[in-house]
Amino acid sequence: MVEAELKARVQSPESVARHLDERATARVEVYQDTYYDRPDGSLEKADQELRVRTVHSANGTRTLLTFKDAAVDDDSGSKPEHETRVEDAATTHAILRGLGYIEVIAFEKRCRNYEFEALGRRMLATLVRVPEIDGTFLEVETLVVSVDEVTLALEDIRSVLAEVGIGPEDLTRETYTGAVATQRGRS
């Protein structure tokens, strides 16, 4: 599967949240994300990501192991994604370390997730705050089967973004990992 996704900096979080609240019920979650790489940094050099995400919500806690391959669309950064739920976060971290992976960065994301259908696609819109980064972000994504579908999926995502007041000038390729690392470097 390929995660077709666009991310934007949000100028008016309250307005965007109101628009999204009209589409779906928000699911408030806190993500604890830990990114891993090989000691030589080869995953980052290949534009790949290996992440363990523990999600805390009103419904409990779950952990996901995710591998994202290199971007298939330069403008959006959309990537093939492979994700599975794992039973035990501590064991998953131990396995990755045992295989020689090293923790590169870990941080928290505070999210309001909205799942809905738009333009015939299942969409996930997420309002994101990362305590270490200024501002609010909006990610809108949909999964497609092949790389050939990414361009059309991104057009549909742009339409959803426009409906909630996000224009092309608000889009960003800034990564949370990069922004957090930069912020920590300043501290």
trRosetta pair geometry for C-beta under 8 A, 3 or more apart (Angstrom, degrees):
i j d omega theta_ij theta_ji phi_ij phi_ji
1 80 6.9 135 85 -152 41 69
1 81 6.1 -44 91 61 93 78
1 82 7.6 138 42 -84 87 53
1 143 4.8 -7 -178 -168 125 114
1 144 7.1 142 -162 70 72 34
1 145 6.6 -53 -112 -111 64 37
2 72 6.2 -47 -139 31 133 146
2 78 6.2 56 166 154 102 109
2 79 7.0 -158 -151 115 75 24
2 80 5.0 -51 -98 -92 73 59
2 81 7.1 110 -139 9 26 79
2 143 7.0 142 71 -157 43 61
2 144 5.1 -27 63 66 97 87
2 145 7.5 8 17 92 90 11
2 146 6.9 17 1 152 125 10
2 147 5.9 126 -61 -84 159 53
2 149 7.3 157 56 65 125 96
2 150 5.8 -67 124 -77 143 104
3 68 7.5 -55 29 -122 127 109
3 78 6.1 -159 94 -156 60 79
3 79 6.0 1 50 64 98 66
3 80 7.6 128 10 -137 74 13
3 81 4.4 32 -18 -5 116 134
3 141 5.4 -7 -176 -166 94 130
3 142 7.9 156 -154 78 54 28
3 143 6.0 -35 -98 -99 58 71
4 73 7.6 44 -126 14 79 148
4 76 7.1 19 -163 122 67 157
4 78 4.8 -3 -120 -128 47 143
4 141 6.4 153 82 -153 51 68
4 142 5.5 -15 61 63 102 78
4 143 7.4 162 17 -107 79 18
4 144 5.5 41 -17 -2 117 116
4 149 7.4 -104 -44 113 137 85
4 150 4.9 172 -97 -140 110 70
4 153 3.7 105 64 108 169 131
4 154 5.4 -126 -177 -59 116 73
4 157 6.5 -159 129 -26 103 137
5 76 6.4 153 78 164 53 113
5 77 7.3 -50 77 83 97 85
5 78 5.5 151 29 -101 70 79
5 139 6.0 -4 -169 -171 114 98
5 140 6.9 166 -147 85 64 43
5 141 3.8 -17 -97 -97 93 100
5 142 8.0 171 -75 21 60 48
5 157 7.3 170 -136 -131 25 164
6 76 5.4 -74 -88 -135 73 107
6 139 7.4 169 87 -149 41 54
6 140 5.8 -5 57 56 86 89
6 141 7.8 176 21 -77 51 61
6 154 6.4 105 -47 -145 112 87
6 157 5.0 149 12 131 115 133
6 158 6.8 77 -10 -72 166 67
6 161 6.5 -57 91 -51 135 144
6 171 5.9 -55 -175 -127 108 111
7 77 7.9 -23 12 50 111 127
7 137 5.8 -2 -173 -178 101 118
7 138 7.1 164 -153 84 54 47
7 139 4.9 -18 -101 -98 84 77
7 171 7.0 103 79 -154 48 66
7 172 5.7 -62 103 67 94 80
7 173 7.5 122 55 -101 109 27
7 174 7.6 -117 105 56 130 71
8 137 6.7 154 79 -158 42 68
8 138 5.0 -11 58 57 94 94
8 161 6.4 118 -19 -146 146 128
8 166 4.7 108 94 -163 171 132
8 170 4.1 42 -166 127 114 101
8 171 5.1 -55 -95 -93 84 44
8 172 6.3 123 -126 10 31 85
9 135 5.5 -24 -151 169 101 145
9 136 7.5 110 -164 76 58 50
9 137 6.1 -47 -102 -103 46 70
9 170 5.5 -136 58 -167 68 80
9 172 5.5 63 -26 -19 92 134
9 174 8.0 37 -56 34 104 132
10 13 5.0 89 119 -80 132 69
10 16 5.3 -76 -147 0 129 155
10 127 7.0 -6 -21 -134 162 92
10 135 7.2 150 49 176 69 92
10 136 4.4 -47 55 95 116 99
10 137 6.3 169 -6 -117 95 14
10 138 5.1 91 -63 -21 114 103
10 166 7.0 -60 -106 -94 73 110
10 170 7.2 56 -90 -172 35 133
11 170 6.8 -104 -19 -109 98 122
12 15 3.9 16 128 24 121 119
12 16 6.3 140 93 -17 73 87
12 165 6.6 -39 57 119 118 146
13 16 5.8 -60 -145 41 32 109
13 17 6.0 34 158 -22 68 108
13 127 6.5 102 -151 -158 97 129
13 136 4.3 44 -84 58 125 166
14 17 5.7 -54 -146 36 29 112
14 18 6.5 33 153 -22 63 103
15 18 5.7 -50 -151 31 32 113
15 19 6.7 31 152 -17 63 103
15 164 7.9 140 126 175 82 73
15 165 5.8 -11 125 34 122 163
16 19 5.7 -53 -152 36 34 112
16 20 6.3 28 153 -14 67 108
16 127 6.6 143 109 -95 119 119
16 138 6.0 -111 176 -74 152 141
16 164 5.1 63 -138 161 76 113
16 165 6.1 -123 -82 55 77 111
16 166 7.0 48 -107 -48 122 102
17 20 5.8 -59 -145 42 32 108
17 21 6.0 39 154 -27 67 106
17 26 7.5 -1 -156 -73 93 143
17 112 6.7 20 -121 95 104 160
17 127 6.1 -8 -84 -51 89 164
18 21 5.6 -51 -144 32 29 115
18 22 6.9 34 153 -23 60 100
19 22 5.9 -56 -163 26 32 113
19 23 7.2 23 146 -14 63 106
19 163 6.8 157 -178 129 133 79
19 164 4.0 164 102 -126 150 82
19 165 6.7 -177 -27 1 154 101
20 23 5.5 -58 -156 35 43 111
20 24 6.8 -41 171 46 76 85
20 26 7.1 73 119 -78 113 97
20 112 7.6 118 101 122 146 115
20 114 4.6 -143 180 -34 113 166
20 125 5.6 -138 -122 96 126 138
20 127 7.1 -154 25 -34 162 114
20 164 6.3 27 -52 -119 80 138
21 24 7.7 -100 -135 66 23 45
21 25 7.8 36 -145 -113 64 35
21 26 6.4 -38 -97 -31 78 105
21 114 7.9 -113 -72 -101 35 133
23 114 6.0 73 85 170 111 132
23 116 4.5 -46 158 -69 109 168
23 118 7.7 -21 -147 -63 135 114
23 125 7.7 61 77 26 146 137
24 114 4.2 136 67 -165 121 88
24 115 5.8 178 -163 62 161 44
24 116 4.3 -136 -46 -60 123 105
25 114 7.7 166 74 -123 26 77
26 112 4.5 -23 -159 -171 124 100
26 113 6.8 125 -160 60 63 42
26 114 5.9 -43 -99 -75 62 85
27 57 6.5 -6 172 -142 94 140
27 112 7.3 141 65 -163 42 48
27 113 4.4 -30 62 64 98 99
27 114 7.5 171 15 -74 80 36
27 115 7.6 17 2 -4 125 98
28 57 6.8 146 89 -136 56 85
28 58 7.1 63 64 -20 93 104
28 111 7.3 160 -153 91 44 56
28 112 5.7 -18 -98 -104 68 71
28 113 7.9 -173 -76 19 20 76
29 55 5.2 -10 -175 -168 129 99
29 56 6.6 148 -162 73 70 47
29 57 4.4 -36 -103 -80 86 102
29 111 5.0 -16 67 68 85 104
29 113 6.2 9 15 -5 117 117
30 55 7.4 149 75 -156 44 50
30 56 4.6 -15 60 59 96 104
30 57 7.6 175 20 -71 65 55
30 108 6.3 -12 -176 -167 98 106
30 109 7.3 162 -160 82 51 50
30 110 5.6 -17 -109 -107 79 65
30 111 7.2 168 -93 22 28 79
31 53 5.4 -27 -160 -162 106 105
31 54 7.3 140 -159 73 53 46
31 55 5.6 -21 -101 -100 70 71
31 56 7.9 -167 -76 21 25 73
31 108 6.8 151 80 -158 58 52
31 109 4.2 -1 54 55 111 100
31 110 7.9 -148 23 -68 74 23
31 111 6.1 43 -12 -7 106 124
32 53 7.0 147 73 -158 51 50
32 54 4.4 -10 55 58 106 98
32 55 7.9 -152 22 -68 71 29
32 56 7.3 55 -14 -12 101 105
32 106 7.2 12 176 -176 80 103
32 108 5.9 -23 -101 -101 61 75
33 51 5.9 -23 -161 -164 93 118
33 52 7.6 151 -154 81 45 49
33 53 5.2 -10 -101 -105 73 83
33 106 6.5 180 95 -147 54 58
33 107 6.0 -12 61 61 97 66
33 108 7.5 162 19 -98 80 23
33 109 6.3 39 -10 -4 120 109
33 176 7.7 67 66 102 155 138
34 51 6.7 147 77 -156 47 64
34 52 4.8 -9 59 58 102 94
34 53 7.8 -170 25 -75 65 41
34 93 6.9 14 87 -106 158 109
34 103 5.9 -48 -174 -134 107 106
34 105 7.7 -175 -146 96 49 41
34 106 4.2 -9 -103 -102 77 102
35 49 6.4 -62 -138 -158 110 92
35 50 6.8 113 -161 74 63 58
35 51 5.2 -29 -99 -97 66 82
35 103 7.4 104 76 -159 48 60
35 104 4.8 -50 100 57 96 108
35 105 5.2 10 45 55 110 79
35 106 7.2 -168 17 -76 66 52
35 177 5.8 7 -4 -108 161 133
36 43 7.6 62 108 29 64 161
36 50 4.5 -55 66 95 94 111
36 51 7.3 -179 14 -85 79 31
36 52 7.4 52 -18 -8 113 94
36 96 5.2 -96 -98 168 169 138
36 101 4.1 35 172 161 127 127
36 102 6.5 150 -153 72 77 31
36 103 6.0 -50 -98 -97 72 43
36 104 6.3 154 -124 -3 17 92
37 41 5.6 19 151 -120 141 44
37 42 7.3 157 -178 45 96 53
37 43 4.5 -143 -130 41 81 115
37 44 5.5 -17 -115 -21 143 97
37 50 6.9 157 -79 38 43 109
37 101 6.6 148 72 -156 17 86
37 102 6.3 -31 66 60 69 81
37 104 4.9 55 3 -54 109 127
38 41 6.8 -96 72 -8 76 13
38 42 4.8 -5 50 33 129 99
38 43 6.0 135 4 -17 86 93
38 100 6.7 19 -135 123 76 102
38 101 6.4 -65 -85 -110 46 64
38 102 7.4 63 -177 16 14 89
39 100 6.9 -73 -17 169 102 93
39 102 5.7 83 -85 -10 65 129
41 44 5.0 -47 -176 44 84 113
41 45 5.7 90 124 -27 88 101
42 45 5.3 -53 -139 40 37 115
42 46 6.1 28 161 -12 69 109
43 46 6.0 -67 -149 45 28 102
43 48 4.4 -95 -164 80 78 100
43 49 6.8 117 157 -91 118 21
43 50 5.9 -70 -146 -3 162 104
44 47 7.5 33 -176 -79 35 27
44 48 7.5 -99 -64 54 21 63
44 104 7.4 134 -52 -121 126 162
46 70 6.0 -96 155 -68 74 110
47 69 8.0 42 102 154 85 46
47 70 4.0 74 81 -125 112 81
47 71 5.7 -77 159 3 138 85
47 79 7.9 -158 142 -106 99 123
48 67 7.1 -7 -177 -173 105 84
48 68 6.4 170 -158 89 56 62
48 69 5.7 -24 -112 -133 94 36
48 70 6.0 -50 -63 -56 74 65
49 66 7.2 -3 111 114 102 99
49 67 7.1 164 86 -155 60 40
49 68 4.1 14 47 46 103 106
49 79 7.6 76 20 121 110 169
50 66 7.5 168 -151 90 36 58
50 67 5.6 -4 -104 -106 72 76
50 96 7.3 158 144 -138 127 131
50 101 6.6 -92 99 -141 148 148
51 64 8.0 16 106 102 94 89
51 65 7.6 164 88 -155 53 42
51 66 4.6 -11 61 61 98 102
51 67 7.9 178 23 -78 70 33
51 68 7.6 22 4 -2 111 102
52 63 6.6 -3 -176 -173 91 106
52 64 7.5 163 -156 83 46 49
52 65 5.8 -17 -104 -103 72 68
52 66 7.8 176 -83 22 26 77
52 86 7.8 -47 -136 35 97 141
52 89 6.5 121 167 -149 124 83
52 92 5.4 147 -122 118 132 125
52 93 6.0 -111 34 -75 172 78
52 96 7.1 -128 -40 -12 125 150
53 63 6.9 163 86 -154 48 57
53 64 4.7 -9 60 57 99 97
53 66 6.5 23 -1 -1 112 120
54 61 6.3 4 -180 -173 96 105
54 62 7.5 177 -152 91 56 34
54 63 4.7 -22 -100 -100 74 87
54 89 5.0 8 -83 -103 122 146
55 61 6.7 163 83 -152 53 54
55 62 5.2 -9 55 60 103 81
55 63 7.4 -179 14 -85 73 34
55 64 7.0 36 -14 -3 111 105
56 61 5.2 -13 -102 -102 66 90
57 60 6.7 2 64 51 80 39
57 61 7.6 160 24 -84 64 42
62 85 6.0 -44 180 -140 113 112
63 85 7.0 110 78 -161 53 65
63 86 5.0 -53 100 65 104 90
63 87 7.7 -16 53 80 112 10
63 88 7.3 -28 42 115 147 8
63 89 4.2 -171 -93 -78 154 89
63 92 6.4 -173 140 13 138 150
64 83 5.5 6 -180 -173 117 106
64 84 7.0 160 -152 82 71 29
64 85 5.7 -47 -98 -100 70 52
64 86 6.9 143 -120 10 18 84
65 83 7.0 166 84 -149 47 57
65 84 5.6 -13 58 62 93 81
65 85 8.0 131 16 -136 76 7
65 86 5.0 63 -19 -30 108 125
65 92 5.8 -146 -74 -157 116 135
66 81 6.5 -20 -163 -166 103 98
66 82 7.1 152 -154 83 53 51
66 83 4.4 -7 -104 -103 85 93
67 81 7.4 158 85 -154 50 50
67 82 4.8 -5 59 59 96 101
67 83 7.7 -168 27 -72 56 53
68 79 4.4 55 -178 119 104 144
68 80 7.0 151 -157 82 57 51
68 81 5.1 -17 -104 -103 80 78
68 82 7.8 -173 -78 25 37 65
69 79 5.7 174 65 -176 59 97
69 80 4.2 5 38 61 118 104
69 81 7.7 -137 14 -69 76 35
69 82 7.9 61 -26 -4 94 99
70 79 6.8 -161 113 -128 16 101
71 74 6.5 106 122 -91 130 41
71 76 7.8 176 -159 83 116 65
71 77 4.8 -78 -113 -149 134 48
71 78 6.4 100 -151 62 81 41
71 79 5.2 -66 -94 -78 51 85
72 78 5.9 -54 55 94 87 89
72 79 6.6 140 1 -112 84 36
72 80 6.6 77 -29 -30 125 83
72 147 4.7 -125 -179 -129 149 109
72 150 6.0 -180 101 -42 117 164
73 76 4.7 13 105 42 121 99
73 77 7.0 -55 81 6 79 13
73 78 4.4 29 35 37 116 104
73 150 5.2 -159 -45 145 132 142
73 151 7.4 165 -108 -74 132 65
73 154 6.9 -167 166 -50 168 148
74 77 7.6 20 -163 -69 24 50
75 154 8.0 90 87 -173 115 159
75 173 7.9 -133 176 -72 34 122
76 150 7.8 -165 51 172 139 112
76 154 5.6 -128 -52 -117 154 133
76 173 7.7 179 -162 -98 18 94
77 173 5.3 136 -35 -141 128 95
78 150 5.3 162 95 -149 154 124
78 154 7.0 -111 -39 -71 143 114
80 147 7.7 -48 -63 -71 100 92
81 143 7.7 -99 53 -115 116 101
86 89 7.1 121 92 -82 113 45
86 91 7.8 -150 159 78 121 98
86 92 4.7 75 128 -74 161 135
87 91 7.5 -1 80 51 88 133
88 91 3.9 48 98 19 119 115
88 92 6.4 168 91 -18 62 84
89 92 5.6 -58 -149 34 31 113
89 93 6.4 30 156 -17 67 104
90 93 5.9 -53 -151 36 31 110
90 94 6.4 31 151 -19 64 108
91 94 5.4 -55 -147 38 34 114
91 95 6.3 39 153 -24 67 101
92 95 5.7 -48 -148 31 31 113
92 96 6.6 28 155 -15 63 104
93 96 6.0 -58 -151 37 31 109
93 97 6.4 27 154 -14 66 108
93 103 8.0 9 -153 -73 104 115
94 97 5.8 -56 -145 41 31 108
94 98 6.0 35 154 -23 65 110
95 98 5.5 -58 -146 38 28 114
95 99 6.4 24 155 -17 64 107
96 99 5.8 -57 -149 38 31 109
96 101 4.3 -51 170 56 89 131
97 100 7.8 94 180 -36 32 8
97 101 6.4 -88 -85 67 33 75
97 102 7.5 67 -119 -100 73 41
97 103 7.7 -20 -84 -32 100 89
103 106 6.3 -19 -175 -36 121 106
104 177 7.5 25 111 -160 118 126
105 177 5.4 134 67 -147 145 89
105 180 6.2 132 177 93 136 124
105 181 5.9 -82 -93 -70 147 96
107 130 6.3 31 144 -159 128 112
107 132 6.2 -84 -145 17 128 132
107 176 6.8 -151 75 152 138 110
107 177 7.8 180 18 -103 127 53
107 180 4.7 -99 -59 -128 159 162
108 130 7.0 150 88 -144 58 67
108 131 6.1 20 74 11 109 111
109 128 5.5 -31 -168 -152 109 105
109 129 7.4 142 -164 73 58 42
109 130 5.4 -35 -105 -90 68 82
109 176 6.8 -24 -83 -146 116 163
110 128 7.2 132 71 -158 52 51
110 129 4.5 -21 63 65 106 95
110 130 7.5 177 18 -82 76 31
110 131 7.1 77 -10 -45 116 84
111 126 5.1 -23 -156 -167 113 109
111 127 6.8 143 -155 74 55 54
111 128 5.5 -13 -100 -100 80 71
111 129 7.9 -165 -70 27 40 65
112 126 6.9 153 73 -155 48 55
112 127 4.3 0 51 51 103 106
113 124 6.4 -21 -161 -167 98 98
113 125 7.5 147 -156 81 48 48
113 126 5.0 -14 -101 -102 69 88
114 124 7.2 149 77 -158 51 48
114 125 4.5 -14 61 62 106 95
114 126 7.4 -171 22 -75 70 42
115 122 7.1 -6 -169 -173 94 92
115 123 7.2 165 -150 86 48 53
115 124 5.4 -17 -99 -102 74 75
116 122 8.0 165 92 -152 26 52
116 123 5.7 -20 69 61 72 98
116 125 7.4 -10 25 7 105 106
117 120 7.3 0 179 -128 102 11
117 121 6.8 164 -152 79 67 33
117 122 5.9 -40 -97 -95 74 49
117 123 6.9 138 -119 12 21 87
118 121 6.2 -28 70 59 63 83
118 123 5.1 -7 27 -5 106 139
118 156 6.8 149 111 171 96 104
118 159 7.5 -173 151 95 121 107
118 160 5.2 89 114 -88 162 115
119 156 4.3 -158 85 -143 151 114
119 159 6.3 90 -49 72 144 142
119 160 7.5 -113 1 -52 118 97
120 156 8.0 -96 52 -126 79 148
121 142 4.6 7 161 -144 129 153
121 153 6.7 126 -116 -131 160 86
121 156 5.7 96 14 131 141 157
122 142 6.2 141 79 -136 59 92
122 143 7.3 -9 73 32 108 89
123 140 6.2 -8 -172 -169 113 93
123 141 7.2 148 -156 77 65 37
123 142 5.2 -48 -99 -74 63 100
123 156 8.0 -140 -80 131 120 110
123 157 7.4 155 -127 -104 118 77
123 160 6.2 157 -148 -93 165 168
124 139 7.8 -3 110 109 88 94
124 140 7.3 167 85 -149 48 47
124 141 5.3 -16 60 61 95 87
124 142 7.3 158 16 -80 74 50
125 138 6.5 -9 -171 -171 94 98
125 139 7.2 166 -153 86 45 52
125 140 4.7 -10 -103 -102 80 84
125 160 7.1 -143 -75 149 123 131
125 164 7.6 118 -153 -24 156 163
126 138 7.1 157 80 -154 47 50
126 139 4.7 -5 55 55 99 98
126 140 7.8 -179 20 -76 65 41
126 141 8.0 -1 5 11 105 102
127 136 6.2 -5 -173 179 92 114
127 137 7.5 153 -159 82 45 48
127 138 5.7 -21 -99 -99 61 76
128 136 6.9 149 74 -165 48 63
128 137 4.4 -22 63 65 104 97
128 138 7.3 175 15 -84 83 25
128 139 6.3 39 -15 -5 127 103
128 176 7.8 -85 150 -80 143 131
129 136 5.6 -36 -81 -108 83 77
129 137 7.8 168 -75 21 36 77
130 133 4.3 37 77 27 109 109
130 137 7.8 18 -5 9 97 120
130 176 5.5 157 -66 -144 157 112
130 179 7.2 113 76 94 148 125
130 180 6.6 -97 158 -72 140 105
132 179 7.7 147 104 123 97 90
132 180 5.1 70 88 -125 139 83
132 183 4.9 150 160 97 102 154
132 184 7.2 -6 -171 -54 144 82
133 176 6.9 -116 -16 -136 153 74
133 179 4.7 37 -106 138 130 129
133 180 6.5 -75 -49 -73 106 67
133 183 6.3 -131 -84 -41 65 147
137 172 7.6 -90 -126 51 109 126
138 161 7.4 142 108 -122 130 92
138 164 7.4 -166 -167 102 164 140
138 166 6.1 -121 63 -74 142 152
140 157 4.8 157 107 -156 114 100
140 160 5.5 178 -169 93 157 129
140 161 6.0 -145 15 -65 148 90
141 157 7.3 10 -98 -110 24 135
142 153 5.3 -144 73 -163 117 115
142 156 7.0 -12 13 88 152 125
142 157 6.6 -150 4 -69 106 103
144 149 3.8 -158 -179 95 139 127
144 150 6.1 -162 53 -75 148 53
144 153 5.0 -117 -48 -48 133 149
145 149 6.4 74 46 8 70 146
146 149 5.4 102 65 1 72 99
147 150 5.7 -26 -165 -13 48 119
149 152 5.9 -64 -165 48 59 106
149 153 5.6 59 142 -26 85 111
150 153 5.6 -63 -146 40 30 112
150 154 6.1 30 159 -21 68 107
151 154 5.9 -56 -149 34 27 110
151 155 6.8 32 151 -21 61 102
152 155 5.6 -49 -153 30 36 115
152 156 6.7 36 150 -16 65 102
153 156 5.7 -54 -155 36 36 112
153 157 6.4 37 148 -20 67 104
154 157 5.3 -49 -145 36 38 115
154 158 6.4 44 152 -23 66 100
155 158 5.6 -49 -150 32 32 114
155 159 6.8 37 149 -21 62 101
156 159 5.6 -49 -155 30 36 115
156 160 6.7 35 149 -17 65 101
157 160 5.6 -52 -152 36 37 111
157 161 6.3 40 150 -20 67 104
158 161 5.5 -52 -147 36 33 115
158 162 6.4 37 153 -22 65 103
158 168 7.6 13 -144 -81 114 84
159 162 5.7 -52 -150 33 31 112
159 163 6.6 34 151 -22 63 104
160 163 5.6 -53 -152 31 34 115
160 164 6.8 13 156 -4 65 106
161 164 6.3 -71 -153 45 31 97
161 166 4.0 -75 -179 76 92 114
161 167 7.7 168 133 -69 107 16
161 170 7.9 -168 176 72 123 121
161 171 8.0 28 -179 -75 165 95
162 165 7.7 64 -173 -60 31 12
162 166 6.8 -94 -73 66 29 63
162 167 6.9 60 -108 -96 74 56
166 170 4.9 -110 -160 70 82 146
166 171 7.8 98 161 -61 108 69
167 170 5.5 106 59 1 61 101
168 171 5.8 -35 -162 2 46 117
174 178 6.6 -130 -168 74 68 120
174 179 5.7 56 167 -55 111 116
175 178 4.3 89 63 9 96 104
175 179 6.7 -167 89 -6 49 86
176 179 5.7 -58 -142 42 31 109
176 180 5.9 29 160 -18 68 109
177 180 6.1 -57 -144 38 25 107
177 181 6.2 24 157 -18 62 110
178 181 5.8 -57 -145 38 28 110
178 182 6.2 29 156 -19 64 107
179 182 5.7 -53 -147 36 30 112
179 183 6.3 30 154 -19 64 106
180 183 5.6 -54 -146 38 32 112
180 184 6.2 29 155 -17 66 107
181 184 5.9 -56 -146 39 29 109
181 185 6.3 35 152 -25 63 106
182 185 5.6 -55 -151 32 30 115
182 186 6.8 29 152 -19 63 103
183 186 5.9 -57 -156 31 33 110
183 187 6.9 36 148 -28 65 103
184 187 5.5 -48 -151 23 40 116
